[in-house]
Amino acid sequence: MAKRPSIKGLGREIYFKETPEKEKIKQVKEQLSLERATFYIRPEQQEQLEKLKIKLRSTIRKQGKERKRLVDKSELIRLAIGLLNEQNEDLLLKRLTGKSS
């Protein structure tokens, strides 16, 4: 039976070894240039966002698809901002002000 490698002198490094999966995630995060932002939403919107995240994760799991990107609330918000940018400006103004321009 092989002797286990010594952990003497490794300190906390024994708990934080880089696994191939962690290394991939780290590389993806380094490739994405993200900025931190704070937005205020209503409590029911927070709940809707959480339910949507859980539902999408479940659907992806049931379909047996590989999760190339983690579905999280930040990813959903980035998607929503992209979809907003694709909308007609007049439609957005009407929704925001309740008036047509």
VMD Tcl script that builds the backbone (N, CA, C; Angstrom):
set m [mol new atoms 303]
animate dup $m
set s [atomselect $m all]
$s set {name element resname resid chain x y z} {
  {N N MET 1 A 0.843 -1.179 0.000}
  {CA C MET 1 A 0.000 0.000 0.000}
  {C C MET 1 A 0.890 1.245 0.000}
  {N N ALA 2 A 0.568 2.194 -0.881}
  {CA C ALA 2 A 1.378 3.408 -1.013}
  {C C ALA 2 A 1.143 4.340 0.164}
  {N N LYS 3 A 2.214 4.973 0.574}
  {CA C LYS 3 A 2.144 5.922 1.675}
  {C C LYS 3 A 1.586 7.239 1.152}
  {N N ARG 4 A 0.695 7.856 1.904}
  {CA C ARG 4 A 0.123 9.122 1.462}
  {C C ARG 4 A 1.184 10.215 1.519}
  {N N PRO 5 A 1.075 11.218 0.638}
  {CA C PRO 5 A 2.071 12.286 0.637}
  {C C PRO 5 A 1.978 13.122 1.908}
  {N N SER 6 A 3.108 13.615 2.333}
  {CA C SER 6 A 3.165 14.428 3.546}
  {C C SER 6 A 2.485 15.776 3.311}
  {N N ILE 7 A 1.765 16.235 4.334}
  {CA C ILE 7 A 1.127 17.551 4.242}
  {C C ILE 7 A 1.869 18.581 5.083}
  {N N LYS 8 A 2.961 18.145 5.674}
  {CA C LYS 8 A 3.731 19.036 6.539}
  {C C LYS 8 A 4.270 20.221 5.726}
  {N N GLY 9 A 4.043 21.426 6.229}
  {CA C GLY 9 A 4.555 22.632 5.590}
  {C C GLY 9 A 3.654 23.194 4.509}
  {N N LEU 10 A 2.541 22.537 4.214}
  {CA C LEU 10 A 1.653 23.038 3.163}
  {C C LEU 10 A 0.658 24.080 3.673}
  {N N GLY 11 A 0.390 24.075 4.965}
  {CA C GLY 11 A -0.553 25.053 5.522}
  {C C GLY 11 A -1.912 24.959 4.883}
  {N N ARG 12 A -2.486 26.100 4.618}
  {CA C ARG 12 A -3.847 26.127 4.065}
  {C C ARG 12 A -3.921 25.664 2.626}
  {N N GLU 13 A -2.787 25.545 1.959}
  {CA C GLU 13 A -2.770 25.123 0.567}
  {C C GLU 13 A -3.378 23.736 0.372}
  {N N ILE 14 A -3.342 22.897 1.407}
  {CA C ILE 14 A -3.921 21.562 1.261}
  {C C ILE 14 A -5.432 21.619 1.100}
  {N N TYR 15 A -6.038 22.693 1.574}
  {CA C TYR 15 A -7.493 22.828 1.474}
  {C C TYR 15 A -7.916 23.528 0.190}
  {N N PHE 16 A -7.031 24.253 -0.448}
  {CA C PHE 16 A -7.393 25.068 -1.603}
  {C C PHE 16 A -6.646 24.655 -2.861}
  {N N LYS 17 A -6.470 23.371 -3.064}
  {CA C LYS 17 A -5.806 22.887 -4.271}
  {C C LYS 17 A -6.673 23.221 -5.470}
  {N N GLU 18 A -6.026 23.617 -6.556}
  {CA C GLU 18 A -6.746 23.928 -7.788}
  {C C GLU 18 A -7.110 22.634 -8.505}
  {N N THR 19 A -8.388 22.410 -8.717}
  {CA C THR 19 A -8.839 21.261 -9.489}
  {C C THR 19 A -8.996 21.721 -10.933}
  {N N PRO 20 A -9.016 20.796 -11.888}
  {CA C PRO 20 A -9.198 21.217 -13.283}
  {C C PRO 20 A -10.480 22.041 -13.480}
  {N N GLU 21 A -11.561 21.678 -12.791}
  {CA C GLU 21 A -12.824 22.410 -12.922}
  {C C GLU 21 A -12.685 23.818 -12.369}
  {N N LYS 22 A -12.052 23.955 -11.195}
  {CA C LYS 22 A -11.839 25.284 -10.613}
  {C C LYS 22 A -10.958 26.131 -11.518}
  {N N GLU 23 A -9.977 25.496 -12.136}
  {CA C GLU 23 A -9.068 26.221 -13.035}
  {C C GLU 23 A -9.821 26.741 -14.252}
  {N N LYS 24 A -10.749 25.914 -14.806}
  {CA C LYS 24 A -11.559 26.347 -15.953}
  {C C LYS 24 A -12.417 27.548 -15.583}
  {N N ILE 25 A -13.082 27.484 -14.432}
  {CA C ILE 25 A -13.939 28.579 -13.978}
  {C C ILE 25 A -13.113 29.843 -13.794}
  {N N LYS 26 A -11.935 29.683 -13.220}
  {CA C LYS 26 A -11.050 30.824 -13.004}
  {C C LYS 26 A -10.663 31.460 -14.339}
  {N N GLN 27 A -10.353 30.647 -15.350}
  {CA C GLN 27 A -9.979 31.160 -16.657}
  {C C GLN 27 A -11.136 31.895 -17.316}
  {N N VAL 28 A -12.351 31.356 -17.203}
  {CA C VAL 28 A -13.525 32.005 -17.792}
  {C C VAL 28 A -13.763 33.346 -17.122}
  {N N LYS 29 A -13.659 33.390 -15.793}
  {CA C LYS 29 A -13.864 34.645 -15.078}
  {C C LYS 29 A -12.828 35.684 -15.479}
  {N N GLU 30 A -11.591 35.245 -15.735}
  {CA C GLU 30 A -10.559 36.173 -16.146}
  {C C GLU 30 A -10.824 36.698 -17.545}
  {N N GLN 31 A -11.447 35.884 -18.406}
  {CA C GLN 31 A -11.739 36.304 -19.772}
  {C C GLN 31 A -12.861 37.330 -19.809}
  {N N LEU 32 A -13.828 37.195 -18.919}
  {CA C LEU 32 A -14.947 38.129 -18.886}
  {C C LEU 32 A -14.521 39.398 -18.172}
  {N N SER 33 A -14.796 40.507 -18.793}
  {CA C SER 33 A -14.506 41.773 -18.145}
  {C C SER 33 A -15.815 42.287 -17.568}
  {N N LEU 34 A -15.995 42.121 -16.274}
  {CA C LEU 34 A -17.242 42.498 -15.627}
  {C C LEU 34 A -17.006 43.646 -14.659}
  {N N GLU 35 A -18.035 44.444 -14.471}
  {CA C GLU 35 A -17.992 45.509 -13.490}
  {C C GLU 35 A -19.072 45.270 -12.461}
  {N N ARG 36 A -18.801 45.662 -11.250}
  {CA C ARG 36 A -19.762 45.512 -10.166}
  {C C ARG 36 A -20.730 46.700 -10.204}
  {N N ALA 37 A -22.013 46.420 -10.009}
  {CA C ALA 37 A -23.036 47.467 -9.994}
  {C C ALA 37 A -24.092 47.115 -8.953}
  {N N THR 38 A -24.720 48.119 -8.404}
  {CA C THR 38 A -25.787 47.904 -7.437}
  {C C THR 38 A -27.078 48.475 -8.006}
  {N N PHE 39 A -28.130 47.676 -7.984}
  {CA C PHE 39 A -29.444 48.100 -8.448}
  {C C PHE 39 A -30.458 47.746 -7.374}
  {N N TYR 40 A -31.455 48.560 -7.246}
  {CA C TYR 40 A -32.497 48.307 -6.255}
  {C C TYR 40 A -33.747 47.815 -6.966}
  {N N ILE 41 A -34.255 46.695 -6.500}
  {CA C ILE 41 A -35.464 46.115 -7.072}
  {C C ILE 41 A -36.446 45.827 -5.947}
  {N N ARG 42 A -37.706 45.664 -6.334}
  {CA C ARG 42 A -38.738 45.367 -5.341}
  {C C ARG 42 A -38.583 43.929 -4.851}
  {N N PRO 43 A -39.025 43.648 -3.630}
  {CA C PRO 43 A -38.893 42.280 -3.079}
  {C C PRO 43 A -39.532 41.215 -3.971}
  {N N GLU 44 A -40.659 41.523 -4.589}
  {CA C GLU 44 A -41.301 40.525 -5.448}
  {C C GLU 44 A -40.467 40.269 -6.711}
  {N N GLN 45 A -39.721 41.279 -7.169}
  {CA C GLN 45 A -38.841 41.070 -8.314}
  {C C GLN 45 A -37.662 40.178 -7.933}
  {N N GLN 46 A -37.161 40.354 -6.742}
  {CA C GLN 46 A -36.086 39.495 -6.235}
  {C C GLN 46 A -36.563 38.042 -6.181}
  {N N GLU 47 A -37.773 37.850 -5.703}
  {CA C GLU 47 A -38.355 36.509 -5.622}
  {C C GLU 47 A -38.552 35.916 -7.014}
  {N N GLN 48 A -39.040 36.727 -7.960}
  {CA C GLN 48 A -39.230 36.255 -9.332}
  {C C GLN 48 A -37.905 35.853 -9.971}
  {N N LEU 49 A -36.882 36.649 -9.720}
  {CA C LEU 49 A -35.565 36.363 -10.270}
  {C C LEU 49 A -35.012 35.050 -9.718}
  {N N GLU 50 A -35.172 34.841 -8.436}
  {CA C GLU 50 A -34.703 33.600 -7.791}
  {C C GLU 50 A -35.460 32.389 -8.337}
  {N N LYS 51 A -36.790 32.503 -8.476}
  {CA C LYS 51 A -37.592 31.394 -9.010}
  {C C LYS 51 A -37.205 31.075 -10.450}
  {N N LEU 52 A -36.961 32.122 -11.240}
  {CA C LEU 52 A -36.565 31.926 -12.636}
  {C C LEU 52 A -35.213 31.214 -12.713}
  {N N LYS 53 A -34.277 31.614 -11.881}
  {CA C LYS 53 A -32.956 30.975 -11.840}
  {C C LYS 53 A -33.091 29.488 -11.531}
  {N N ILE 54 A -33.877 29.154 -10.520}
  {CA C ILE 54 A -34.068 27.759 -10.120}
  {C C ILE 54 A -34.749 26.966 -11.233}
  {N N LYS 55 A -35.762 27.561 -11.858}
  {CA C LYS 55 A -36.489 26.889 -12.931}
  {C C LYS 55 A -35.580 26.608 -14.125}
  {N N LEU 56 A -34.762 27.596 -14.506}
  {CA C LEU 56 A -33.868 27.411 -15.645}
  {C C LEU 56 A -32.795 26.364 -15.354}
  {N N ARG 57 A -32.249 26.379 -14.157}
  {CA C ARG 57 A -31.257 25.369 -13.783}
  {C C ARG 57 A -31.860 23.972 -13.836}
  {N N SER 58 A -33.099 23.851 -13.350}
  {CA C SER 58 A -33.780 22.561 -13.365}
  {C C SER 58 A -34.033 22.088 -14.794}
  {N N THR 59 A -34.469 22.999 -15.655}
  {CA C THR 59 A -34.734 22.660 -17.056}
  {C C THR 59 A -33.463 22.196 -17.747}
  {N N ILE 60 A -32.365 22.907 -17.518}
  {CA C ILE 60 A -31.087 22.531 -18.120}
  {C C ILE 60 A -30.665 21.154 -17.641}
  {N N ARG 61 A -30.836 20.890 -16.351}
  {CA C ARG 61 A -30.469 19.596 -15.783}
  {C C ARG 61 A -31.318 18.479 -16.380}
  {N N LYS 62 A -32.629 18.720 -16.532}
  {CA C LYS 62 A -33.532 17.700 -17.086}
  {C C LYS 62 A -33.203 17.396 -18.534}
  {N N GLN 63 A -32.767 18.409 -19.269}
  {CA C GLN 63 A -32.422 18.214 -20.676}
  {C C GLN 63 A -31.091 17.507 -20.835}
  {N N GLY 64 A -30.367 17.376 -19.747}
  {CA C GLY 64 A -29.083 16.687 -19.785}
  {C C GLY 64 A -28.013 17.459 -20.508}
  {N N LYS 65 A -28.227 18.746 -20.687}
  {CA C LYS 65 A -27.239 19.568 -21.384}
  {C C LYS 65 A -26.103 19.913 -20.440}
  {N N GLU 66 A -24.932 20.065 -21.041}
  {CA C GLU 66 A -23.801 20.536 -20.249}
  {C C GLU 66 A -24.026 21.996 -19.922}
  {N N ARG 67 A -23.701 22.339 -18.704}
  {CA C ARG 67 A -23.824 23.745 -18.312}
  {C C ARG 67 A -22.528 24.441 -18.683}
  {N N LYS 68 A -22.522 25.045 -19.875}
  {CA C LYS 68 A -21.318 25.742 -20.302}
  {C C LYS 68 A -21.130 27.000 -19.471}
  {N N ARG 69 A -22.227 27.628 -19.136}
  {CA C ARG 69 A -22.172 28.793 -18.256}
  {C C ARG 69 A -23.155 28.578 -17.128}
  {N N LEU 70 A -22.754 28.941 -15.962}
  {CA C LEU 70 A -23.616 28.808 -14.800}
  {C C LEU 70 A -24.775 29.796 -14.923}
  {N N VAL 71 A -25.998 29.316 -14.710}
  {CA C VAL 71 A -27.159 30.202 -14.710}
  {C C VAL 71 A -27.266 30.792 -13.310}
  {N N ASP 72 A -26.987 32.081 -13.211}
  {CA C ASP 72 A -27.144 32.762 -11.937}
  {C C ASP 72 A -27.875 34.083 -12.177}
  {N N LYS 73 A -28.201 34.761 -11.097}
  {CA C LYS 73 A -28.981 35.990 -11.219}
  {C C LYS 73 A -28.221 37.061 -11.998}
  {N N SER 74 A -26.926 37.123 -11.830}
  {CA C SER 74 A -26.132 38.110 -12.574}
  {C C SER 74 A -26.211 37.854 -14.071}
  {N N GLU 75 A -26.133 36.587 -14.459}
  {CA C GLU 75 A -26.230 36.240 -15.876}
  {C C GLU 75 A -27.611 36.600 -16.417}
  {N N LEU 76 A -28.661 36.377 -15.620}
  {CA C LEU 76 A -30.015 36.736 -16.052}
  {C C LEU 76 A -30.165 38.245 -16.228}
  {N N ILE 77 A -29.562 39.023 -15.334}
  {CA C ILE 77 A -29.630 40.478 -15.441}
  {C C ILE 77 A -28.872 40.958 -16.671}
  {N N ARG 78 A -27.696 40.359 -16.943}
  {CA C ARG 78 A -26.947 40.736 -18.149}
  {C C ARG 78 A -27.777 40.434 -19.400}
  {N N LEU 79 A -28.475 39.295 -19.392}
  {CA C LEU 79 A -29.342 38.938 -20.517}
  {C C LEU 79 A -30.478 39.944 -20.658}
  {N N ALA 80 A -31.087 40.320 -19.534}
  {CA C ALA 80 A -32.201 41.276 -19.568}
  {C C ALA 80 A -31.745 42.625 -20.118}
  {N N ILE 81 A -30.562 43.071 -19.728}
  {CA C ILE 81 A -30.041 44.350 -20.231}
  {C C ILE 81 A -29.821 44.267 -21.740}
  {N N GLY 82 A -29.287 43.145 -22.196}
  {CA C GLY 82 A -29.113 42.955 -23.635}
  {C C GLY 82 A -30.436 42.986 -24.378}
  {N N LEU 83 A -31.458 42.348 -23.814}
  {CA C LEU 83 A -32.782 42.348 -24.448}
  {C C LEU 83 A -33.395 43.750 -24.442}
  {N N LEU 84 A -33.169 44.499 -23.370}
  {CA C LEU 84 A -33.664 45.872 -23.324}
  {C C LEU 84 A -33.029 46.730 -24.416}
  {N N ASN 85 A -31.753 46.518 -24.660}
  {CA C ASN 85 A -31.057 47.286 -25.695}
  {C C ASN 85 A -31.582 46.987 -27.090}
  {N N GLU 86 A -32.192 45.828 -27.275}
  {CA C GLU 86 A -32.735 45.453 -28.572}
  {C C GLU 86 A -34.133 46.026 -28.795}
  {N N GLN 87 A -34.764 46.546 -27.746}
  {CA C GLN 87 A -36.127 47.053 -27.843}
  {C C GLN 87 A -36.170 48.427 -28.510}
  {N N ASN 88 A -37.316 48.725 -29.060}
  {CA C ASN 88 A -37.572 50.028 -29.658}
  {C C ASN 88 A -37.596 51.081 -28.543}
  {N N GLU 89 A -36.902 52.190 -28.750}
  {CA C GLU 89 A -36.812 53.240 -27.728}
  {C C GLU 89 A -38.185 53.825 -27.391}
  {N N ASP 90 A -39.042 53.972 -28.394}
  {CA C ASP 90 A -40.383 54.513 -28.146}
  {C C ASP 90 A -41.197 53.593 -27.231}
  {N N LEU 91 A -41.062 52.291 -27.443}
  {CA C LEU 91 A -41.766 51.326 -26.599}
  {C C LEU 91 A -41.273 51.412 -25.161}
  {N N LEU 92 A -39.969 51.538 -24.991}
  {CA C LEU 92 A -39.406 51.658 -23.639}
  {C C LEU 92 A -39.892 52.937 -22.961}
  {N N LEU 93 A -39.905 54.044 -23.692}
  {CA C LEU 93 A -40.389 55.314 -23.118}
  {C C LEU 93 A -41.854 55.215 -22.719}
  {N N LYS 94 A -42.626 54.540 -23.544}
  {CA C LYS 94 A -44.044 54.367 -23.223}
  {C C LYS 94 A -44.215 53.552 -21.952}
  {N N ARG 95 A -43.433 52.492 -21.795}
  {CA C ARG 95 A -43.513 51.657 -20.586}
  {C C ARG 95 A -43.031 52.410 -19.343}
  {N N LEU 96 A -42.007 53.253 -19.506}
  {CA C LEU 96 A -41.442 53.981 -18.379}
  {C C LEU 96 A -42.337 55.141 -17.921}
  {N N THR 97 A -42.931 55.839 -18.886}
  {CA C THR 97 A -43.686 57.046 -18.551}
  {C C THR 97 A -45.196 56.855 -18.599}
  {N N GLY 98 A -45.616 55.773 -19.230}
  {CA C GLY 98 A -47.049 55.559 -19.380}
  {C C GLY 98 A -47.623 56.416 -20.498}
  {N N LYS 99 A -46.759 57.087 -21.241}
  {CA C LYS 99 A -47.177 57.952 -22.351}
  {C C LYS 99 A -46.484 57.500 -23.614}
  {N N SER 100 A -47.079 57.843 -24.743}
  {CA C SER 100 A -46.373 57.602 -26.013}
  {C C SER 100 A -45.685 58.897 -26.426}
  {N N SER 101 A -44.541 58.790 -27.073}
  {CA C SER 101 A -43.795 59.996 -27.444}
  {C C SER 101 A -44.182 60.504 -28.798}
}
mol reanalyze $m
mol bondsrecalc $m
mol representation Tube
mol addrep $m
